[in-house]
């Protein structure tokens, strides 16, 4: 029986390259119509997982289903229902943008007229119309990535795999690609996105699976993952360092938590639960006590902090592309 509610299911996937373990019991379920972000450092196993789910790589143990079909038993069927954009744009640089899309359409067995019509739709959707007749070799990195993504959508996939699609792009190109991904999701496609960009996972994913050493070590929404490392916190800077003890006593009484004081920068920090109420109470009480405040902020845990706490090490810079695993 096919599972129509889960677009991607991986159960106990294992994969070794000689003595190197790439996947060590990888489990993941992605509900249909959602975006799941696989967040992890180089060598965590993200690319290996995607290659297995996209039928490009055999696995040693476990089970996997994509769009309701067993990846090992029905790879042919899975391939007709998915799209894939790898870490590097897979376009023919000698052809124009339009020719590339028509070619991909024909390779997916679309009639010539249908392939041309679909190419025009995608050129417009991804803002490539003005560049459509220029050689793809002259495109910027951001334009090539957009063309590559458009090519993966020449037929509307049930599931779209995006393997670090914005690696090496400047912020403007990255934002443009994010908008393109959102438009794809709005049309009902399920997206599995691998990334090292914490902001990218935060922006795009409904749920995030943190991958480390070949397995999923944590899973949840961005808010849930941040909450796992502790509460929100209040941070404030007083104008006069001599008033730090008074300010600390006030904050500690209101929050009921231990206050951390950094005298060098006249700052104190404390975890909070009811963040807005606490902020109002702290500021009012400090004013009544004639404690001058230079700066105050309510800060929520970042995904960077969550990743460090969950894996024991920081996420590595995204400029280093994951190799093999």
Order of alpha helices (4+ residues) and beta strands (2+ residues): beta-beta-beta-alpha-beta-beta-alpha-beta-alpha-alpha-alpha-beta-alpha-beta-alpha-beta-beta-alpha-beta-alpha-beta-beta-alpha-beta-alpha
